[in-house]
Amino acid sequence: MSRLQKLLLAAFGVGLAGVIALAALPLLRPASGCIPAPGDWFWLVFGVTGAYREVCGVFPITQQEEGFPAFWRFNNYGLNDDDYTLEKPPGVFRIVVVGDSFPQALQVEREQGFTWLLEEYLNADSPRRVEVINLSVDAYGTDRELLLYAALGWQFQPDLVLLSIYTGNDIQDNQIDLEHRRYGYRLNRPYFTQQDGRLRLHNSPTYDAGQYPDSPVFGWLARMQAAQLPATPENPPPRPAVLSQQPYIIEYPVELGIFLPEDDYWRDAWAITEALVLAFRDVVEDLQGVPFAAVIIPDRRAIHNTDWGILLDLYGERVPAVHQADLLAPASRMEAFLESSGIPALNLTWALKTEANSSGERLYYADDGHFNARGHAAAARRIALWLRGRGLVP
């Protein structure tokens, strides 16, 4: 075991078991023909982000809704895609998509995910081969996506970085106290706060900052870790209130707060998220010299009226303010912020609403809440058109 591995195990106390426990699934067998990428990168990413996926792992899953795959298969970097090499092949235009479980697309067959389809659509009439790398991990917010990119993503030599922002829970996940209330306890992971108008990193291990001495991106990460602060006191919000500790039940979903009148926790969550997006842009554009853009994915209740009706039936009496909620507001707010910051942004809300209304078909799973195969296809088509229209791809 290397010095880096020992440091990370000491920092988090659970090692590789923490990664497997997060998946909550038994490892069935290594993926056929998959050879783990060489080097200490896995331990680096695990330490920097607090969680990662089993490299070359194959996990059986219980079917939750029709269309779910029977297995999850992770590649040589622990990602839901084909195996990668860090070195970009000659003549290839490489897009790195960074996001959470939506672009990761574990709820459909791998070839049905929007990053996979995006690569097919762009290659249909491109003068250069386009490669789309799916650097997405479930349960990550913008905070850990930024750390993941700074630890690993930049090494894929992208020509474009596309950040996926899911307004349904990314803003919430970026605020440690809101996340605490969502899970019922504070996750033992690195996180950010804002102090004096600056992002501050907490609870991150130290490692050899000279591992990539010539990388400005890795240098940014090293500077953040060098200036990190201790963990802040636990301070989960009083609402939603806890109804039961065993099992942990709250009176309404934490993510519902994105539609409610803004309190101090959500105000802080939005401020941290905006600061993280700007830091992401600076890391990619200013330090690496690579174009940066964003895609906004709305919550399913902004697309399917029936889903919002079910929520009102469940919580409308307990939380009367939801009756005045603007379902389009979170994605529109994020779009306005990105545009005012000069970041090319695609808000998928209108394309998805149009597709759902015209086809009469669901684009999100009703219970699980992620894109189904139709949703991924609709997203991929719109993103491909938008990237071409903005001149962001060949």
JODA-V555660 format. One record per backbone hydrogen bond with DSSP energy under -1.0 kcal/mol. CO is the residue of the C=O (numbers start at 0). NH is the residue of the N-H. If there is no record, write none. Layout:
BEGIN
((CO & NH) (CO & NH))
END
This chain:
BEGIN
((1 & 5) (2 & 6) (3 & 7) (4 & 8) (5 & 9) (6 & 10) (7 & 11) (8 & 12) (13 & 16) (14 & 17) (15 & 19) (16 & 20) (17 & 21) (18 & 22) (19 & 23) (30 & 33) (39 & 43) (40 & 44) (41 & 45) (42 & 46) (43 & 47) (44 & 48) (45 & 49) (53 & 56) (55 & 30) (56 & 73) (57 & 27) (58 & 71) (64 & 67) (69 & 60) (71 & 58) (74 & 55) (74 & 77) (75 & 36) (78 & 74) (78 & 80) (88 & 91) (92 & 130) (93 & 158) (93 & 159) (94 & 132) (95 & 161) (96 & 134) (97 & 163) (98 & 136) (99 & 103) (100 & 104) (108 & 111) (109 & 112) (112 & 116) (113 & 117) (114 & 118) (115 & 119) (116 & 120) (117 & 121) (118 & 122) (128 & 92) (130 & 94) (132 & 96) (132 & 134) (133 & 135) (134 & 98) (136 & 139) (140 & 144) (141 & 145) (142 & 146) (143 & 147) (144 & 148) (145 & 149) (146 & 150) (147 & 151) (147 & 152) (148 & 153) (151 & 154) (152 & 155) (153 & 156) (159 & 95) (160 & 292) (161 & 97) (162 & 294) (164 & 296) (165 & 168) (165 & 169) (168 & 172) (169 & 173) (171 & 174) (174 & 178) (175 & 179) (176 & 180) (177 & 181) (178 & 182) (179 & 183) (186 & 188) (190 & 201) (192 & 199) (194 & 197) (197 & 194) (199 & 192) (200 & 228) (201 & 190) (206 & 208) (207 & 210) (211 & 214) (214 & 218) (215 & 219) (216 & 220) (217 & 221) (218 & 222) (219 & 223) (220 & 224) (221 & 225) (222 & 226) (224 & 227) (240 & 250) (243 & 248) (248 & 242) (248 & 243) (252 & 255) (253 & 256) (254 & 257) (255 & 258) (262 & 266) (263 & 267) (264 & 268) (265 & 269) (266 & 270) (267 & 271) (268 & 272) (269 & 273) (270 & 274) (271 & 275) (272 & 276) (273 & 277) (274 & 278) (275 & 279) (276 & 280) (277 & 281) (278 & 282) (279 & 283) (280 & 284) (281 & 286) (283 & 289) (284 & 288) (290 & 160) (292 & 162) (293 & 345) (294 & 164) (295 & 347) (296 & 166) (298 & 301) (299 & 302) (299 & 303) (303 & 307) (304 & 308) (305 & 309) (306 & 310) (307 & 311) (308 & 312) (309 & 313) (310 & 314) (311 & 315) (314 & 318) (318 & 321) (319 & 322) (320 & 323) (321 & 324) (325 & 328) (327 & 331) (328 & 332) (329 & 333) (330 & 334) (331 & 335) (332 & 336) (333 & 337) (334 & 338) (335 & 339) (336 & 340) (337 & 342) (338 & 341) (343 & 293) (345 & 295) (347 & 351) (348 & 352) (349 & 353) (350 & 354) (351 & 355) (352 & 356) (353 & 357) (354 & 358) (355 & 359) (362 & 371) (369 & 364) (371 & 375) (372 & 376) (373 & 377) (374 & 378) (375 & 379) (376 & 380) (377 & 381) (378 & 382) (379 & 383) (380 & 384) (381 & 385) (382 & 386) (383 & 387) (384 & 388) (385 & 389) (386 & 391) (387 & 390))
END
